[in-house]
Amino acid sequence: MADLTTKYLGIELKNPIIIGSSGLTSTLEDIVQLEQCGAAAVVLKSIYEEEILVEASKNYKEAQASNLIYTQLSESLDYIDVHVKDKRLAEYLQLVRDAKKKTLIPIIGSINCVTDLEWIDYAIKIQEAGADALELNIFLNPVNPEPIGYEKLIERITRKVLKSITIPVSVKLSDNFTNLTETVVRVSKTGVSGIVMFNRFYMPDIDIYNMSIVPGRIHSNESEYVKSLRWVALLSDKIDCSIAASTGIHDSNTIIKQLLAGADAVQIVSALYINGKQYINQLLSGIEQWMLNKGFFSISQFKGQASYRKAVNPAVYERVQFMKHFGRIS
């Protein structure tokens, strides 16, 4: 029987399949079922500062409309802000505690903040609740035309969190950077235990009949893995922390490809929404069968064998001109 164990964030996992932050990991019942179906770890659905701010604003407007807030009593607004934040955070921390009691797999907390204020507070409380690790889901909207210095801001947030807690920390990044290699390397040097490539964002679409903006494709598709595959292969030899590949991972072949590129683990979400939680067993069986066919007894025997440094023709990872490769251009 093949040994599927791998190490991610310094934590030994029974296999490389981590369930990414999503609605699938938002309740205790779901987390227990995911473990029973073979998941090696779960990243809890992120606690979003932005959602808390929106909820606080809504409560404030409702209270204002009901004449429950008086302009001379500024404490009223403060109370609503604190009440909403404390309630949402308390529910999240209870999920961490309950998941640790009911399961044996690593429970990874996840936070997503839009200001520089709450990262530290949330991180400390999630560690105190018993999380095995923490994922910083850092997304800074790139549509602002003013120069902000996103790379430095991400580095600053990461360093602040690392100074405040002792559990392993990973950073989930987008690929929207001028120099992605430099950004990933800089973040890896902060002392983080892992990098997740990449975040998948909400994409709008347009309904041409009603001429209105509608949500685009919610789930990833099978072809989207190629972006993370390329960058995992390029960067796995350049950084000293763990790498988890994310987005577009729908079958065991893709998981194997990511491991060959140098990933330590993968995060899957859409494949389980489409096929159900029990699909994890099928993915694991596919990996195990391939390993047996190839004569591999452990993941460590082949992990990274197709990375940039070990590839027979590493230049293929650097190619940027599509037409030069496929067109008849000398």
N, C-alpha and C positions, 0 to 999 in steps of 0.2 A: 504494500500500500504506500502510495506517495506521501511524502511529508510536505504539507502545504503551509507550514508555519512560516511566518515572516516577522520582522521587527519594524515597527513604525513608532516614531517619537520616543524611541528607547523602550517601548512596550512590546512584549512578545504577543503576537496575534496568532490564533489557530489557523487562519488563512488570510489571504490578502483582500477580502471583500469587506469594506466598511460602508455602512449605509449613510449617505450624506444628509446634511441638514435639510429637513423638509417636513411636510405634513405627516410623512411616514414615521417620523421619530418624535411626534408631539404628544403622545399619550403613553402611559405605562403599558396598557394592553398591547399596543403596537410594538413597543420595544421588546416585550416578552416574546411575542410571536416571531419577531425578527431573529432573536437569539435561537429560538426553537427551529427555525428554518435554516440556520447555519451562518448567520452574520457573525463576523469576527469582532465587530465594534460598531457603535452608532455615534453619530454626531447629532446631538439634540437640535431640534428646530431652533433657529437663532432667536435670541431675545433682541428685538429691534427697538432701539431708542426712538427711531422715527415714528413707529406705531404708537409708542407711549405718548409722545408729544401730540400726535393727532388725537388720541383718545382724550388727553387732558384738555386740549383745545375744544373738543366737542362738548365735554362735561361743563367746561367753563361757559360756553355759549348757552347751553341749556339752563344752567343756574342763573345766568344773567337774564334770560328771557322770563324766568320765573321769579324775578326780583329777589333772588337769594344772595346776590352780591351787591355790595354797596361800595361805591368808589372810594369812600373814606376808610374802608377796611381792607387794606391790601393783603392782609393775612388770608382772606378768602381764596384768592387765586393761588397763593402758596400752598394752602391746604389741599386744593384740588390736584395740583401738580404732584405733591408728595404722596397723596392717597393713591392716585393712579399708578405712580411709579412703584410704590411699595407693594401694592396688590399684585401687579403683574410680575414683579421680581419674586415675591413670595411664592406664587404659583410655580414659577420656573424652578426655584430652588427646591421646592417640595418634589417636583418631578425628578430632579437629580437624586435626592435622597431615596425616593421610592425605587427608582431604577437600580440603584446600587444595592438595595436590599433584596430585590426580586430577581436579579440577573447576575451572571458571573463574568460577562464580557465587559471590556472597558467602555465607560460612559464619557464621551467627550462633549463638554459644554461648548456653546457657540454664541458669540455676541456680535452685533452689528450696530455701530454707533455713527451718528452724523455730526457729532460735536466732539471736542477734545475733552469733555468733562466727565463722561460716565464710564469710559473704558476701565479705569482703575477700580472704581467702586463695584461694578458688575463682576470683574475678574476675581477680586478678593472674595466676594460672597459665593461665587460659583465654586471656588477652591474649598472654601469652608464647608460647603454642602456635601463635598466628597467626590467631586468629578475627578476622573483619572487624568484628564488633560483638557486643554482649552484651545478652541479654534477662533482666531480673530478673523472675522469676515469683513475685510476692509475694502469698501468700495467708495471711491471718491468720484462723483459724476464728472466726466471729462468734457461736458458741453459748455462749461464756463470759459469764455474767451480770454479772461484775465489770467495772467501767470500766477499760479498758486504754489507750485513746487510740491506736487503730489508725492514724489518719491521721498523727499525729506520728511513730509508729514507722516507718511506710513512708517518710516524708520523711527520717528520720534514717538509715535503711539506705541509701537512694538517695544521699544526700550523702556518706556514708562511701565507697561504691563509686566515686563520681565523683572523689573525691580520690585514689583509688588507681590508676586506670587512665586511659588516654587515648583508647581506641577508643570509638565511639558506644555509648550505653547507652539501651535502651528499658525501660519498666516495664509489665508486663502486670497489669492490675487486674481486680478483680471489680466488680460494680455494687452491692455490699452496703454502701452508706455512707448515712448520714443526709442528707448534702448532697454528692451526687456531683459537682456542678459545682465546688464549693469544693475538694474533694479533688483532682480532676484538675488544676485550675488551680494549686494549691499544688505538686503533684508536677512539673508542667511548668516551674515557676519554679526548680526545683533545678538546672537546667542539663541535664536529660536531652534526648536527641535525639528520643525518640518515646514515645508511649503506645499500648498495645494494648488494645482494647476488644472483648470482655471474656474473662475466663477462663471456661471451662466446667468444672464440677465433677462429681465422682461423685455420683449421685443414687440413694438406696436405694429399693426397692420392697418390697411385702409379698406373699408367696405365700399366698393365702387358703386353699389346700387343705392345705398343710403348716404353715401359720401360722408362717412363718419369713421373715426379712429376706433379700432377694435383690437383686442389682444391678438398677438401673433401666435405662432406655434408654442404651446405650453411645454410639451415634452421635447427632449433632445431627439435627434435621429441618429441612425447608425453611422453616418459619415462624419459626424462632428468630432469624433475622437482624434482625427488626424492632426488637429492643431496642438492639442496637449501632447500627443505622441512625439511630434517633432521637437517640442521644447523640452520634454522630459529627456529625450535622447541627447539633445545639445547640452543640457545643464546638469544632468545627473553626475557627470564626472567633475563638474566645476564647483560643487557645493558639498559641504560636509554634513548637512542635515538630511532628514528623510524627505522623500517626495511622494505625494499621493496624486495620481492622475484622476481627473474628473471631467465629466461631460461626454456624452455620446458613447458610453460604455454599455453595450446591449447584449453582448454574448461572450462566451468563454475565450474565443479566439482573440477578441480585442483586449481582454484582460491579460492574456499571454503576451501579446504585442507590447503592452505597456510595461510589463515586467522585464521583457527582453530589452526594452529601451532604457531601463534603469529605475523604474518606479518601485517603491517598496510596498505600495498598496494602491487600491483604487477605491473611488467613491462612486457608488451607483444610486440612482434615484428613479429616473424615468423608466428604466427597464422593469422595475418592480411595480410601478403604477400601471404599466401596460400588461405585464404577465403575472402579477401577484407575488406575494412574499415567498411562496414556495419555489419560485424560479431560482432562488439562491442555490438550492441543492443541485439544480441542473447545471448552473454555471460552475459549481465546484467539481461536479462529475466530469465536465468537459475539460477542465484544467488537468485533473488527475489522469484522465485517459490520454491526453496529449503527452504528459510527462512520462507515462509508462511506455507509450509508443516510441518516444525518443530516448528512453533509457535513463531518464532523470529521476532521482529519488528524492530530491529536495529542490525548493525554489532557488536556494543559494547557488546551485550548480549552473543555472542559466540566467539568473537575473543580471541585467546589464550587458549581456553578450552582443546586443545590437545597438549599444549606446554610441555616441559620436566617437569616442576614443577607441572603441573596440570594433567598430564597423569595418568591413572590408573596403568600402568606398565611402568614407565619412563626408565627402563633399556633397553627397546628395541631400544631406540635412541643411546645407547652407544655400542651396540653389534657390534663387528668387525669381528668375526669369522663366516663366512658363513656356513662352513661345520658343525661346532658344533651345529648350529641351525637347519639345514635341514638334515644333515646326522645323522645316528644312532650312535652317539658317546656320551658316558656317561661322 
